[in-house]
């Protein structure tokens, strides 16, 4: 009886120890605001770059933008220029393409493999299209720490080419967080 209990305990410990591994994650949170004085397109892309401006990865792109909207001049032009989406393999396009988030609070969490995101500081960008040639770019810097500790960043907004004359502020409370979490 003691041997069975010991054996069962060892198996249980083995499986507990082999549970889900901790994976580096990057989380983007924001509020998608309803704009009533115009009809914004809300087409959006989220990506990261190195501090010197080299493109690293697209985490998220809206369906319409991903599957052809990137060819329309004026819709998220900074991301289009950085990502070279027309050269991106279809499996990558499919992996990061999602529906446009609904109005309200949004939380998007992505894996951040150490090989792709070694310790250092990165720039993140959320570019969202309003109308015509008007886009808002929310950006900040995010530390990926060697010790795996959490870092949080609040984004600042810039307007490309300028604020839309009939309204802006498509997003608010824009933050990015790096953390180690369960898969």
Kinemage of the C-alpha trace (Angstrom):
@kinemage 1
@onewidth
@group {chain A} dominant
@subgroup {mainchain}
@vectorlist {calphas} color= white
{ca unk a 1} P 0.000 0.000 0.000
{ca unk a 2} L 2.819 2.417 0.886
{ca unk a 3} L 4.566 1.638 -2.439
{ca unk a 4} L 1.374 2.371 -4.416
{ca unk a 5} L 0.882 5.663 -2.584
{ca unk a 6} L 4.529 6.651 -3.140
{ca unk a 7} L 4.370 5.707 -6.816
{ca unk a 8} L 1.098 7.637 -7.307
{ca unk a 9} L 2.582 10.676 -5.545
{ca unk a 10} L 5.659 10.616 -7.780
{ca unk a 11} L 3.520 10.403 -10.925
{ca unk a 12} L 1.358 13.300 -9.709
{ca unk a 13} L 4.442 15.437 -8.984
{ca unk a 14} L 5.851 14.576 -12.410
{ca unk a 15} L 2.709 15.748 -14.178
{ca unk a 16} L 2.379 18.879 -12.054
{ca unk a 17} L 5.986 19.755 -12.846
{ca unk a 18} L 5.370 19.195 -16.553
{ca unk a 19} L 2.335 21.448 -16.695
{ca unk a 20} L 2.061 24.483 -18.923
{ca unk a 21} L 5.318 26.379 -19.161
{ca unk a 22} L 5.552 30.047 -18.486
{ca unk a 23} L 5.648 31.987 -21.730
{ca unk a 24} L 6.618 35.620 -22.284
{ca unk a 25} L 3.548 37.635 -23.311
{ca unk a 26} L 2.768 41.099 -24.578
{ca unk a 27} L -0.661 42.486 -23.784
{ca unk a 28} L -2.285 45.515 -25.379
{ca unk a 29} L -5.291 47.087 -23.663
{ca unk a 30} L -7.319 50.072 -24.768
{ca unk a 31} L -10.810 51.434 -25.042
{ca unk a 32} L -12.260 51.606 -28.545
{ca unk a 33} L -14.325 54.793 -28.463
{ca unk a 34} L -17.553 55.296 -30.357
{ca unk a 35} L -17.303 58.341 -32.575
{ca unk a 36} L -20.703 59.820 -33.402
{ca unk a 37} L -19.911 62.870 -35.538
{ca unk a 38} L -18.337 60.789 -38.325
{ca unk a 39} L -18.129 57.163 -39.422
{ca unk a 40} L -14.530 56.018 -38.814
{ca unk a 41} L -13.283 52.851 -40.494
{ca unk a 42} L -11.514 51.555 -37.341
{ca unk a 43} L -9.034 49.610 -39.532
{ca unk a 44} L -6.115 48.834 -37.227
{ca unk a 45} L -2.662 47.260 -37.058
{ca unk a 46} L -0.467 46.579 -34.020
{ca unk a 47} L 3.265 45.976 -34.392
{ca unk a 48} L 6.660 46.236 -32.673
{ca unk a 49} L 9.996 47.686 -33.747
{ca unk a 50} L 13.497 47.901 -32.335
{ca unk a 51} L 14.524 51.262 -30.826
{ca unk a 52} L 16.270 52.189 -34.096
{ca unk a 53} L 13.085 51.653 -36.103
{ca unk a 54} L 13.582 48.157 -37.525
{ca unk a 55} L 10.312 46.288 -37.918
{ca unk a 56} L 10.084 43.161 -35.715
{ca unk a 57} L 6.552 41.753 -35.928
{ca unk a 58} L 2.889 42.473 -36.569
{ca unk a 59} L 0.727 41.137 -33.744
{ca unk a 60} L -2.685 42.142 -35.039
{ca unk a 61} L -4.269 43.447 -38.209
{ca unk a 62} L -7.982 43.833 -39.021
{ca unk a 63} L -9.504 41.532 -41.653
{ca unk a 64} L -10.219 44.172 -44.290
{ca unk a 65} L -6.799 45.799 -43.943
{ca unk a 66} L -5.003 42.453 -43.985
{ca unk a 67} L -6.652 40.955 -47.036
{ca unk a 68} L -6.321 43.845 -49.477
{ca unk a 69} L -7.170 47.068 -47.652
{ca unk a 70} L -3.442 47.685 -47.253
{ca unk a 71} L -3.419 48.501 -50.995
{ca unk a 72} L -5.685 51.513 -50.454
{ca unk a 73} L -3.605 54.621 -50.040
{ca unk a 74} L -4.130 56.397 -46.738
{ca unk a 75} L -5.291 53.440 -44.629
{ca unk a 76} L -2.660 52.804 -41.915
{ca unk a 77} L 0.190 53.945 -44.187
{ca unk a 78} L 2.918 53.782 -41.529
{ca unk a 79} L 2.226 50.094 -40.852
{ca unk a 80} L 1.889 49.334 -44.581
{ca unk a 81} L 5.326 50.855 -45.245
{ca unk a 82} L 6.993 49.098 -42.268
{ca unk a 83} L 5.417 45.638 -42.574
{ca unk a 84} L 5.776 45.084 -46.351
{ca unk a 85} L 2.535 43.130 -46.037
{ca unk a 86} L 2.444 42.292 -49.731
{ca unk a 87} L 5.506 40.059 -49.183
{ca unk a 88} L 4.231 38.389 -45.999
{ca unk a 89} L 3.603 34.615 -46.213
{ca unk a 90} L -0.085 33.639 -46.128
{ca unk a 91} L 0.282 31.590 -42.929
{ca unk a 92} L 1.608 34.665 -41.098
{ca unk a 93} L -1.220 36.819 -42.494
{ca unk a 94} L -3.805 34.269 -41.350
{ca unk a 95} L -2.199 33.962 -37.898
{ca unk a 96} L -2.434 37.668 -37.011
{ca unk a 97} L -5.635 38.667 -38.818
{ca unk a 98} L -8.718 39.136 -36.665
{ca unk a 99} L -12.023 40.964 -36.734
{ca unk a 100} L -12.051 44.637 -35.825
{ca unk a 101} L -12.554 44.908 -32.028
{ca unk a 102} L -15.941 46.070 -30.775
{ca unk a 103} L -16.562 49.429 -29.143
{ca unk a 104} L -15.525 49.313 -25.479
{ca unk a 105} L -12.670 47.751 -23.542
{ca unk a 106} L -10.241 45.615 -25.553
{ca unk a 107} L -7.557 43.238 -24.287
{ca unk a 108} L -5.268 41.471 -26.775
{ca unk a 109} L -2.571 39.094 -25.506
{ca unk a 110} L 0.175 37.644 -27.714
{ca unk a 111} L 3.085 35.285 -27.194
{ca unk a 112} L 6.478 37.014 -27.284
{ca unk a 113} L 9.072 34.275 -27.867
{ca unk a 114} L 12.480 35.026 -26.360
{ca unk a 115} L 14.190 34.290 -29.698
{ca unk a 116} L 12.150 37.039 -31.374
{ca unk a 117} L 12.082 39.390 -28.360
{ca unk a 118} L 15.333 39.091 -26.421
{ca unk a 119} L 15.814 41.381 -23.434
{ca unk a 120} L 15.832 45.014 -24.457
{ca unk a 121} L 13.561 47.925 -25.198
{ca unk a 122} L 11.064 47.889 -28.041
{ca unk a 123} L 8.710 50.417 -29.588
{ca unk a 124} L 5.098 49.407 -30.050
{ca unk a 125} L 2.544 50.987 -32.355
{ca unk a 126} L -1.203 50.837 -32.788
{ca unk a 127} L -2.225 52.592 -35.978
{ca unk a 128} L -5.949 53.088 -36.524
{ca unk a 129} L -7.636 54.622 -39.538
{ca unk a 130} L -10.295 57.257 -39.061
{ca unk a 131} L -11.457 58.400 -42.506
{ca unk a 132} L -9.983 59.520 -45.814
{ca unk a 133} L -6.226 59.959 -45.217
{ca unk a 134} L -6.489 60.478 -41.439
{ca unk a 135} L -4.895 57.996 -39.033
{ca unk a 136} L -4.069 57.966 -35.342
{ca unk a 137} L -0.888 56.318 -34.111
{ca unk a 138} L -0.611 55.281 -30.472
{ca unk a 139} L 2.954 54.410 -29.493
{ca unk a 140} L 5.298 53.869 -26.596
{ca unk a 141} L 8.311 51.897 -25.466
{ca unk a 142} L 8.154 48.578 -23.679
{ca unk a 143} L 10.981 46.882 -21.784
{ca unk a 144} L 11.510 43.158 -22.167
{ca unk a 145} L 13.456 42.431 -18.999
{ca unk a 146} L 16.101 39.757 -18.690
{ca unk a 147} L 14.776 38.742 -15.277
{ca unk a 148} L 11.276 38.320 -16.728
{ca unk a 149} L 9.701 40.951 -14.507
{ca unk a 150} L 6.602 42.776 -15.685
{ca unk a 151} L 6.837 46.125 -17.450
{ca unk a 152} L 3.969 48.438 -18.369
{ca unk a 153} L 3.827 51.394 -20.734
{ca unk a 154} L 1.198 54.009 -21.550
{ca unk a 155} L 0.990 55.115 -25.171
{ca unk a 156} L 0.976 58.635 -26.539
{ca unk a 157} L -1.008 59.552 -29.646
{ca unk a 158} L 0.147 61.305 -32.799
{ca unk a 159} L -1.966 62.106 -35.822
{ca unk a 160} L -1.025 61.299 -39.397
{ca unk a 161} L -1.089 63.653 -41.152
{ca unk a 162} L -3.010 65.669 -38.524
{ca unk a 163} L -6.154 65.424 -36.420
{ca unk a 164} L -9.265 64.574 -38.367
{ca unk a 165} L -11.242 67.835 -38.510
{ca unk a 166} L -14.520 66.235 -37.420
{ca unk a 167} L -13.264 64.176 -34.511
{ca unk a 168} L -10.491 62.057 -33.169
{ca unk a 169} L -9.647 59.990 -30.163
{ca unk a 170} L -10.620 56.620 -31.601
{ca unk a 171} L -8.754 54.959 -28.723
{ca unk a 172} L -8.147 55.854 -25.085
{ca unk a 173} L -6.362 54.276 -22.119
{ca unk a 174} L -3.850 52.636 -24.460
{ca unk a 175} L -1.305 50.481 -22.605
{ca unk a 176} L 1.142 47.693 -23.330
{ca unk a 177} L 2.435 45.170 -20.816
{ca unk a 178} L 5.212 42.603 -20.975
{ca unk a 179} L 4.890 39.710 -18.523
{ca unk a 180} L 5.574 36.030 -18.037
{ca unk a 181} L 2.391 33.989 -17.918
{ca unk a 182} L 0.932 30.545 -18.362
{ca unk a 183} L 0.151 29.316 -21.861
